[in-house]
Amino acid sequence: MKKSPEELIGEIVYLTKHHDLWRKYECINLIASENVMSPVAERLYLNDMMHRYAEGLPFKRYYQGHKYLDEVEVRAQKIISVLFDADHVDLRPLSGTIANLAVFVAFLENGDKVAALDVPAGAHVSHTIHGALGLRGVEVLQLPFDRERMNIDEDKAVKIIEKEQPKMVILGASLFLFPHPIKEISDAAKSYGGLVVYDAAHVLGLIAGGQFQQPFREGASIVTSSTHKTFPGPQGGVVMAAENVEFERVQKAIFPRLVCNHHIHRLPALAQTAWEMWKYGEAYARQTIKNAKKLAERLAEFGFRVLGEPYGYTESHQVVIDVREYGGGKINAEKLEENNIIANKNMIPGDETNAETMKNPSGIRIGTQEMTRWGCKESDMEVIAEFIHRVIVKDENVRDDVVEFRKSFREVHYC
Ligand SMILES: Cc1ncc(COP(=O)(O)O)c(C=O)c1O
């Protein structure tokens, strides 16, 4: 029998409460692209701006009613521009994908060449012809990747860029252990007027804390990002640019092309998070990376094949393990979830991009940023590594132990 709307809404309220309790207080959250906002930012997120429209740019809107929210938006832009050393900032993209698409719409045309990584080497799908980039009819040249160093092979990349002169080079990644060679690649691209776009979605919080590469200082012209991964803000996107970029093109791509109502209620929470990062970001980013290194080390001691081993495993929030010998990423991500440990299966360099491998890639990707926000330190990473070992290798059930462990981590730190 069909359920009535009343029954369905009752169930939805119940499920929502259970989701909140489960993920906030009972799970070890290790998805590398997630985080939690501070209580103040969460409180600021709920405001009347969620009901309003503000098409266009601050003070040049198409509707009335913006005397406060325009002031909020320009102040939020200013905090972000100080934090990231950006000359131009647009906070209207609703996500990192929309931020990337806005840059592609602004600067690319049919037939242009773009150089980017492929997905097994870490690219986000929006950097590929299967995602946002594919909407522009461009030719994509693959940036060469050095699997041992888990990084772009900069010498080979520079040669390709000098020879092919792509209009745009996309750096930054979803599987992202070590800083990319921005300077070498920008020098090559700038010599003929190419544009280097750095997608900072994963590492924005580490950049804010000064613990990862600084893309503008190293030569990137444009930085795109989500605002909710290592940067622990509300879900959304941002485009930033250096002074000499024709930023109006980006602004026009965002509105009227891609976004009308930009979900303005997220901006006070975004600004609050930026302020928290300005004040506490260094300690947070440092601890996040220390935790990732410790987790990687401990997993390696338990016999896991941890990527990036000869180079100290990681310089970011991410740890990546190759779990082929235990049946692949799919089954092991599921086993971890049954034990309240939430991580995702992930392609790793060397994986074929076919349907089978996408369903069951070789790796598990782990991020330490959220558990760091919940107060975890290196010794807690040792405990987490042991849980992962017990689940994946020994096939033990650690669910009750995980729930018990989480009882000590219930408050958001660095805010
Ligand atoms: C490097 C990178 N860019 C962009 C995105 C897309 O961000 P969003 O989910 O905000 O659209 C992701 C998502 O995980 C990502 O990893």
The ligand as an ORCA input file, in Angstrom:
! r2SCAN-3c Opt
* xyz 0 1
  C      39.096     18.875     -6.672
  C      37.612     19.026     -6.604
  N      37.045     20.029     -7.291
  C      35.722     20.223     -7.302
  C      34.894     19.386     -6.602
  C      33.421     19.600     -6.673
  O      32.987     20.247     -5.578
  P      31.436     20.320     -5.232
  O      31.095     18.997     -4.674
  O      31.391     21.450     -4.260
  O      30.720     20.607     -6.509
  C      35.422     18.340     -5.864
  C      34.503     17.477     -5.100
  O      34.736     16.686     -4.308
  C      36.822     18.142     -5.871
  O      37.383     17.131     -5.224
*
